């Protein structure tokens, strides 16, 4: 049992014994740690319904608990705050019980089925520094919820569908027109080995994107290719599967370096078959309506402090968007028994998730008993306080950022004369662990929604509030305990 629950139980009984509702006995961590460790503010809330001064109520409660062995000092302060300081003996016994418990005193909760949606990389595109925070925070949320006892699934939710795929198909056809995949009369079989590498896809992706902005004929071709891909043209499907495979292999390699693992590698394509039936049902039920040729869901509410635009379901040309697949993804997850969905995505996407959640509620896809939460994260910034970019102006690649940190970790090992006698493989693993600790602790020590400046020298230091310091402290603690055991000191 936690300290808060133990103390709350004590004060609930005291309030009840003093003639008040036990619900006033909730204990909180003190807002003034210079005065006490914990506090109970229930006397202030009880004053009006019981028509009694709050200090008088607080004093009645304190008189019932001040002699308890768990408490060292209990005082009434101000208008009726109860300040609480624990006895050393009780605190010591509590810590001993925590150490003896494999779960460190953390109780299991009533399990719910939870999906944590984090990561969100795109097929054929290099992951950049913007993917760092969702990966680290999302992995932490997933692990914490599992430790509490929930049934948790981590889903990377790839961007693997839509116009970018059509652009890639057309760009590749212009470069390699003789590939069997582009023969409209062919139904396979197709080569098992991909005709492209992920590096090649990353090279042609921006070229195809620029052409889409500048060439109207290319736009028409790309849109047609997307339609044919979604309708199941064999050659395009086989080619898309190659794009998917080489991209996922590269993405996994980067995530592995951060010790980030996913249970599902689903993406927008996973729910493709749900889109048409879902849209038809929403249209027939009057949830979706036409607006300037497009299909929308009105998600505005009367008490909105500012305008919330409609949720765009289909474009005026009938094309689905990522908004469409996001709504279908919620439907798919709920159909599989999911009770809570948590999205760890950039806080700048807050409006999208507000629209998405409202659309899911209004459509009946997600009833009120299904939890929908956007756990937004801030950005990783450069020394100028703006999102980290390269000298050329593009977002820094995540792989490059990890490389830099690993190089600095190696320098730190040399500076501190550490791991000098290990094999090359062992030293490489130590360097990787130090780099991962630097990145994770450097990120997680900041508030989730805050932006922070990436400081490679501070994050990789072996002293101060850093990940490497924590790694370094662990072996030192183990060594000190071993020394004490050799001289027969009671631990």
C-alpha positions as CSV (number, residue, x, y, z in Angstrom):
1,X,0.0,0.0,0.0
2,X,1.3,3.5,-0.9
3,X,2.1,6.1,1.7
4,X,-0.7,8.3,0.4
5,X,-3.3,5.5,0.6
6,X,-2.1,4.5,4.1
7,X,-2.3,8.1,5.3
8,X,-5.7,8.7,3.6
9,X,-7.1,5.7,5.4
10,X,-5.9,7.0,8.8
11,X,-7.5,10.4,8.2
12,X,-10.7,9.1,6.7
13,X,-11.2,7.1,9.9
14,X,-10.4,10.2,12.0
15,X,-12.9,12.4,10.1
16,X,-15.6,9.7,10.5
17,X,-14.9,9.3,14.2
18,X,-15.0,13.1,14.6
19,X,-18.5,13.1,13.1
20,X,-17.7,14.1,9.5
21,X,-17.9,12.4,6.2
22,X,-14.8,10.2,5.7
23,X,-14.3,11.5,2.1
24,X,-12.8,14.6,3.6
25,X,-9.8,12.6,4.8
26,X,-7.9,12.6,1.5
27,X,-4.2,13.2,2.1
28,X,-2.0,14.9,-0.6
29,X,1.7,15.6,-1.0
30,X,2.5,18.9,0.7
31,X,2.5,22.0,-1.4
32,X,4.9,23.4,1.1
33,X,7.6,20.8,1.6
34,X,9.5,23.3,3.8
35,X,6.6,22.9,6.4
36,X,5.6,19.2,6.1
37,X,5.7,16.1,3.9
38,X,2.0,15.7,3.4
39,X,-1.2,17.7,4.0
40,X,-4.9,17.2,4.4
41,X,-7.2,20.0,3.3
42,X,-10.6,18.3,4.1
43,X,-11.4,20.6,7.0
44,X,-11.8,23.6,4.7
45,X,-14.2,21.7,2.5
46,X,-16.2,20.4,5.4
47,X,-16.7,23.8,7.1
48,X,-19.6,25.0,5.0
49,X,-21.8,21.8,5.0
50,X,-21.2,21.3,8.8
51,X,-21.4,25.0,9.6
52,X,-18.3,24.8,11.8
53,X,-15.0,26.8,11.5
54,X,-12.4,24.8,9.5
55,X,-9.7,25.2,12.2
56,X,-12.0,23.7,14.7
57,X,-12.7,20.7,12.5
58,X,-9.0,20.3,11.8
59,X,-8.2,20.4,15.5
60,X,-10.9,17.7,16.2
61,X,-9.3,15.4,13.6
62,X,-5.7,16.1,14.8
63,X,-6.6,15.3,18.4
64,X,-7.6,11.8,17.2
65,X,-4.4,11.0,15.2
66,X,-1.6,12.9,16.9
67,X,-0.6,10.0,19.0
68,X,-0.4,7.4,16.2
69,X,3.0,5.8,15.8
70,X,3.0,6.5,12.0
71,X,3.0,10.2,12.6
72,X,5.8,12.4,14.1
73,X,4.2,15.9,13.9
74,X,0.6,16.8,13.0
75,X,-0.3,20.5,13.2
76,X,-3.1,22.8,12.1
77,X,-1.9,25.7,10.1
78,X,-3.6,28.7,8.5
79,X,-7.3,28.6,8.0
80,X,-7.4,24.8,8.6
81,X,-4.7,23.0,6.8
82,X,-3.4,19.8,8.5
83,X,0.3,19.4,8.0
84,X,1.7,15.9,8.4
85,X,5.3,14.7,9.1
86,X,5.9,10.9,9.3
87,X,7.9,9.2,12.1
88,X,11.3,7.9,11.1
89,X,10.5,4.4,12.3
90,X,7.3,4.2,10.2
91,X,9.1,5.6,7.1
92,X,12.0,3.2,7.6
93,X,9.6,0.2,7.9
94,X,7.7,1.3,4.8
95,X,10.9,1.5,2.8
96,X,12.0,-2.0,4.0
97,X,8.6,-3.4,2.9
98,X,9.0,-1.8,-0.5
99,X,12.5,-3.2,-1.0
100,X,11.3,-6.7,0.0
101,X,8.4,-6.4,-2.5
102,X,9.3,-7.4,-6.2
103,X,6.9,-4.6,-7.3
104,X,8.4,-2.1,-4.8
105,X,5.0,-1.6,-3.1
106,X,3.2,-0.6,-6.3
107,X,-0.2,-2.4,-6.4
108,X,-1.7,-3.8,-9.6
109,X,-4.6,-2.0,-11.0
110,X,-7.8,-3.4,-12.5
111,X,-6.6,-4.3,-16.0
112,X,-7.8,-2.5,-19.1
113,X,-6.9,-3.2,-22.7
114,X,-4.8,-0.2,-23.8
115,X,-3.3,0.7,-27.2
116,X,-0.4,3.2,-27.1
117,X,0.0,4.8,-30.5
118,X,3.5,6.3,-30.8
119,X,6.2,6.6,-33.4
120,X,4.4,7.4,-36.6
121,X,7.3,7.2,-39.2
122,X,6.5,7.2,-42.9
123,X,7.4,4.6,-45.4
124,X,10.3,5.5,-47.7
125,X,11.2,8.6,-45.6
126,X,14.2,8.9,-43.2
127,X,13.2,9.3,-39.6
128,X,14.1,12.7,-38.2
129,X,14.7,14.2,-34.8
130,X,10.9,14.9,-34.5
131,X,10.4,11.1,-34.0
132,X,12.7,11.0,-30.9
133,X,10.3,12.3,-28.2
134,X,7.2,10.2,-29.3
135,X,9.5,7.1,-29.3
136,X,11.0,7.7,-25.9
137,X,7.8,9.0,-24.1
138,X,5.6,6.4,-25.8
139,X,7.8,3.5,-24.8
140,X,7.9,4.8,-21.2
141,X,4.1,5.1,-21.1
142,X,3.7,1.6,-22.5
143,X,6.1,0.1,-19.9
144,X,4.6,2.0,-17.0
145,X,1.1,0.9,-17.9
146,X,2.2,-2.7,-18.2
147,X,3.9,-2.6,-14.8
148,X,0.7,-1.3,-13.3
149,X,-1.1,-4.4,-14.7
150,X,-2.8,-3.2,-17.9
151,X,-2.9,-5.3,-21.1
152,X,-0.9,-2.9,-23.3
153,X,-0.2,-3.0,-27.0
154,X,2.3,-0.6,-28.6
155,X,1.5,0.3,-32.2
156,X,3.9,2.2,-34.4
157,X,1.1,3.3,-36.8
158,X,3.1,3.8,-40.0
159,X,2.3,6.3,-42.6
160,X,2.2,3.8,-45.4
161,X,-0.7,4.7,-47.7
162,X,-2.2,7.5,-49.8
163,X,-0.6,9.9,-52.3
164,X,3.0,9.5,-51.3
165,X,2.8,5.9,-52.4
166,X,1.4,6.9,-55.8
167,X,4.1,9.5,-56.2
168,X,6.8,6.8,-55.5
169,X,5.3,4.3,-57.9
170,X,5.2,6.9,-60.7
171,X,8.7,8.2,-60.1
172,X,10.1,4.7,-60.1
173,X,8.2,3.8,-63.3
174,X,9.8,6.8,-65.0
175,X,13.2,5.6,-63.8
176,X,12.8,1.9,-64.4
177,X,9.9,1.5,-66.9
178,X,10.9,-2.1,-67.8
179,X,10.1,-3.5,-64.3
180,X,7.4,-6.2,-64.4
181,X,5.4,-4.4,-61.7
182,X,4.4,-1.7,-64.3
183,X,2.9,-4.1,-66.8
184,X,-0.8,-3.6,-66.4
185,X,-1.5,-7.1,-67.9
186,X,0.7,-8.9,-65.4
187,X,-0.6,-10.6,-62.3
188,X,2.7,-12.0,-61.3
189,X,4.5,-13.9,-59.9
190,X,6.9,-11.0,-59.0
191,X,10.5,-11.2,-57.8
192,X,11.0,-11.9,-54.1
193,X,13.9,-9.5,-53.8
194,X,12.9,-5.8,-53.8
195,X,14.1,-3.7,-56.8
196,X,15.0,-0.8,-54.6
197,X,16.8,-0.2,-51.3
198,X,15.5,2.1,-48.6
199,X,18.3,4.5,-49.4
200,X,17.1,4.7,-53.0
201,X,13.5,5.3,-51.9
202,X,14.7,8.1,-49.6
203,X,16.6,9.6,-52.5
204,X,13.6,9.6,-54.9
205,X,10.9,10.5,-52.4
206,X,11.7,14.3,-52.3
207,X,12.1,14.3,-56.1
208,X,8.6,12.8,-56.5
209,X,7.2,15.2,-54.0
210,X,8.5,18.2,-55.8
211,X,7.2,16.9,-59.1
212,X,3.8,16.5,-57.6
213,X,3.9,20.2,-56.7
214,X,5.0,21.4,-60.1
215,X,3.7,19.0,-62.8
216,X,-0.1,18.6,-63.2
217,X,0.3,15.5,-65.4
218,X,2.4,13.9,-62.7
219,X,-0.3,14.8,-60.2
220,X,-2.9,13.0,-62.3
221,X,-0.7,9.9,-62.7
222,X,0.1,9.7,-59.0
223,X,-3.6,10.0,-58.0
224,X,-4.5,7.3,-60.6
225,X,-1.7,5.1,-59.2
226,X,-3.1,5.4,-55.7
227,X,-6.6,4.4,-56.8
228,X,-5.2,1.4,-58.6
229,X,-3.0,0.5,-55.6
230,X,-6.0,0.7,-53.2
231,X,-8.2,-1.3,-55.6
232,X,-5.6,-4.1,-55.6
233,X,-3.6,-3.9,-58.9
234,X,-1.2,-6.8,-58.5
235,X,2.0,-5.1,-59.7
236,X,1.4,-2.0,-57.6
237,X,0.6,-4.1,-54.5
238,X,3.7,-6.2,-54.9
239,X,5.8,-3.1,-55.3
240,X,4.2,-1.4,-52.3
241,X,5.0,-4.5,-50.3
242,X,8.7,-4.1,-51.2
243,X,8.6,-0.4,-50.2
244,X,7.0,-1.5,-46.9
245,X,9.5,-4.3,-46.2
246,X,12.7,-2.4,-46.8
247,X,11.4,0.7,-44.9
248,X,10.3,-1.3,-41.9
249,X,13.7,-3.0,-41.7
250,X,15.4,0.4,-41.6
251,X,12.9,1.8,-39.1
252,X,13.4,-1.1,-36.8
253,X,17.1,-0.7,-36.9
254,X,16.8,2.9,-35.6
255,X,14.3,2.0,-32.9
256,X,16.5,-0.9,-31.7
257,X,19.3,1.5,-31.0
258,X,16.9,3.3,-28.6
259,X,15.5,0.0,-27.1
260,X,12.1,0.9,-28.4
261,X,9.9,-2.1,-29.4
262,X,6.4,-2.3,-30.9
263,X,3.9,-5.1,-30.7
264,X,2.1,-4.0,-33.9
265,X,3.6,-2.6,-37.1
266,X,0.2,-1.5,-38.4
267,X,-0.3,1.6,-40.5
268,X,-2.9,3.5,-42.5
269,X,-3.1,0.6,-45.0
270,X,-4.3,-1.8,-42.2
271,X,-7.8,-0.2,-42.2
272,X,-8.1,0.4,-46.0
273,X,-11.0,-2.1,-46.3
274,X,-12.9,-0.3,-43.5
275,X,-13.0,3.1,-45.2
276,X,-15.8,2.7,-47.7
277,X,-18.2,0.9,-45.4
278,X,-17.5,3.4,-42.6
279,X,-18.1,6.4,-44.8
280,X,-21.3,5.0,-46.3
281,X,-22.6,4.3,-42.8
282,X,-21.8,7.8,-41.5
283,X,-23.4,9.3,-44.6
284,X,-26.6,7.2,-44.3
285,X,-26.9,8.0,-40.6
286,X,-26.7,11.7,-41.2
287,X,-23.4,12.0,-39.3
288,X,-21.5,13.0,-42.4
289,X,-22.7,15.8,-44.6
290,X,-21.6,17.4,-47.8
291,X,-19.8,20.7,-47.8
292,X,-18.5,22.3,-51.0
293,X,-18.3,18.8,-52.5
294,X,-16.4,17.3,-49.6
295,X,-17.8,15.1,-46.8
296,X,-17.4,16.5,-43.3
297,X,-18.5,15.8,-39.7
298,X,-19.6,18.9,-37.8
299,X,-17.8,18.6,-34.4
300,X,-18.4,22.1,-33.1
301,X,-20.0,22.4,-29.6
302,X,-22.0,25.2,-28.1
303,X,-19.5,25.9,-25.3
304,X,-16.4,25.9,-27.5
305,X,-14.1,28.9,-26.4
306,X,-12.9,29.1,-30.1
307,X,-14.0,27.7,-33.4
308,X,-13.3,24.0,-34.0
309,X,-13.4,23.3,-37.8
310,X,-15.3,20.4,-39.1
311,X,-13.7,17.0,-39.3
312,X,-12.8,16.3,-43.0
313,X,-13.9,12.8,-44.0
314,X,-13.4,12.9,-47.8
315,X,-12.0,15.5,-50.1
316,X,-14.2,17.0,-52.8
317,X,-12.7,14.5,-55.3
318,X,-13.8,11.6,-53.1
319,X,-10.3,10.8,-51.9
320,X,-9.7,9.6,-48.3
321,X,-7.2,11.4,-46.1
322,X,-5.2,10.5,-43.0
323,X,-8.2,11.8,-41.0
324,X,-10.3,9.1,-42.6
325,X,-7.9,6.4,-41.8
326,X,-7.4,7.7,-38.2
327,X,-11.1,7.4,-37.6
328,X,-11.2,3.9,-39.1
329,X,-8.3,3.0,-37.0
330,X,-10.2,3.9,-33.8
331,X,-13.1,1.8,-35.1
332,X,-10.7,-1.1,-35.8
333,X,-9.1,-1.0,-32.4
334,X,-12.4,-0.8,-30.5
335,X,-13.6,-3.8,-32.6
336,X,-10.7,-5.8,-31.1
337,X,-11.7,-5.0,-27.5
338,X,-9.5,-1.9,-26.9
339,X,-10.8,0.2,-24.0
340,X,-8.2,3.0,-24.0
341,X,-6.2,4.6,-26.8
342,X,-3.3,6.9,-26.0
343,X,-1.7,8.9,-28.8
344,X,1.9,10.1,-28.1
345,X,2.1,12.7,-30.9
346,X,3.5,16.2,-31.2
347,X,1.4,18.7,-29.2
348,X,1.1,20.8,-32.4
349,X,-1.4,18.1,-33.5
350,X,-3.8,18.9,-30.7
351,X,-6.5,20.4,-32.9
352,X,-6.5,17.3,-35.1
353,X,-7.0,15.0,-32.2
354,X,-9.7,17.2,-30.7
355,X,-11.6,16.9,-34.0
356,X,-10.8,13.2,-34.3
357,X,-12.1,12.3,-30.8
358,X,-15.2,14.4,-31.2
359,X,-15.9,12.7,-34.6
360,X,-15.4,9.3,-33.0
361,X,-17.9,10.2,-30.2
362,X,-20.5,11.8,-32.4
363,X,-20.4,8.9,-34.9
364,X,-20.9,6.4,-32.1
365,X,-17.6,4.7,-33.1
366,X,-16.2,5.4,-29.6
367,X,-18.7,5.4,-26.8
368,X,-18.0,7.4,-23.6
369,X,-16.6,4.3,-21.8
370,X,-13.7,4.2,-24.3
371,X,-10.8,6.4,-23.3
372,X,-9.3,8.6,-26.0
373,X,-6.3,10.7,-25.0
374,X,-3.7,12.7,-26.8
375,X,-0.5,12.8,-24.7
376,X,1.1,15.6,-26.7
377,X,4.9,16.1,-26.6
378,X,7.0,19.2,-27.2
379,X,9.9,19.5,-29.6
380,X,13.6,18.8,-29.5
381,X,15.3,22.2,-30.3
382,X,18.7,23.3,-31.3
383,X,20.8,26.0,-29.6
384,X,18.6,28.7,-31.3
385,X,15.5,27.4,-29.5
386,X,13.9,26.2,-32.7
387,X,13.2,22.6,-33.8
388,X,16.6,20.9,-34.4
389,X,17.7,21.3,-38.1
390,X,20.8,20.6,-40.2
391,X,22.9,23.3,-41.6
392,X,21.0,22.8,-44.9
393,X,17.8,23.7,-43.1
394,X,16.2,20.2,-43.0
395,X,15.2,18.4,-39.9
396,X,18.1,16.4,-38.4
397,X,17.9,12.7,-39.2
398,X,17.3,10.6,-36.1
399,X,20.0,8.1,-37.2
400,X,22.5,11.0,-37.4
401,X,21.6,12.3,-34.0
402,X,22.1,8.8,-32.4
403,X,25.4,8.6,-34.2
404,X,26.6,11.9,-32.8
405,X,25.6,10.9,-29.3
406,X,27.4,7.5,-29.6
407,X,30.5,9.3,-30.8
408,X,30.3,11.6,-27.8
409,X,29.7,8.7,-25.5
410,X,32.9,7.0,-26.8
411,X,34.8,10.2,-26.0
412,X,33.3,10.3,-22.5
413,X,34.4,6.7,-21.9
414,X,38.0,7.7,-22.9
415,X,38.0,10.8,-20.8
416,X,36.9,8.9,-17.7
417,X,39.2,5.9,-18.5
418,X,36.3,3.5,-18.5
419,X,35.9,0.1,-20.3
420,X,39.4,0.3,-21.6
421,X,40.1,-3.4,-21.2
422,X,36.9,-4.7,-22.8
423,X,36.6,-6.3,-26.2
424,X,35.6,-4.2,-29.2
425,X,32.1,-5.8,-29.2
426,X,31.6,-5.2,-25.4
427,X,32.9,-1.7,-25.7
428,X,30.5,-1.0,-28.6
429,X,27.6,-2.3,-26.5
430,X,28.6,-0.1,-23.5
431,X,28.9,2.9,-25.9
432,X,25.4,2.2,-27.2
433,X,24.0,1.9,-23.7
434,X,25.5,5.1,-22.6
435,X,24.2,6.9,-25.7
436,X,20.7,5.5,-25.2
437,X,20.7,6.5,-21.5
438,X,21.9,10.0,-22.5
439,X,19.1,10.4,-25.0
440,X,16.3,9.0,-22.8
441,X,17.2,10.7,-19.5
442,X,17.9,13.9,-21.4
443,X,14.4,13.8,-22.8
444,X,12.4,12.4,-19.9
445,X,13.8,14.9,-17.3
446,X,11.8,17.5,-19.2
447,X,8.0,17.9,-18.9
448,X,6.3,16.0,-21.6
449,X,4.7,19.0,-23.2
450,X,7.7,21.3,-23.0
451,X,10.3,22.0,-25.7
452,X,13.9,21.6,-24.7
453,X,17.3,22.4,-26.1
454,X,19.4,19.4,-27.0
455,X,22.7,19.7,-25.3
456,X,24.9,16.8,-26.2
457,X,27.7,17.7,-23.8
458,X,25.4,18.0,-20.8
459,X,23.4,14.9,-21.6
460,X,26.5,12.6,-21.9
461,X,28.3,13.9,-18.8
462,X,29.2,11.3,-16.1
463,X,28.3,13.7,-13.4
464,X,25.2,15.7,-12.5
465,X,21.6,14.9,-13.4
466,X,22.3,12.6,-16.5
467,X,21.6,9.1,-17.8
468,X,25.3,8.1,-17.8
469,X,25.6,9.2,-14.2
470,X,22.8,6.8,-13.2
471,X,24.5,4.0,-15.2
472,X,27.8,4.8,-13.5
473,X,26.2,4.9,-10.0
474,X,24.7,1.4,-10.3
475,X,28.0,-0.5,-10.5
476,X,29.5,1.8,-7.8
477,X,26.6,0.9,-5.5
478,X,27.0,-2.8,-6.2
479,X,30.8,-2.6,-5.6
480,X,30.3,-0.8,-2.3
481,X,27.8,-3.4,-1.1
482,X,30.3,-6.2,-2.0
483,X,33.0,-4.4,0.0
484,X,30.8,-4.1,3.0
485,X,29.9,-7.8,2.8
486,X,33.6,-8.8,2.8
487,X,34.0,-7.0,6.2
488,X,30.8,-8.5,7.5
489,X,28.9,-5.3,7.8
490,X,25.1,-5.7,8.4
491,X,23.4,-4.4,5.2
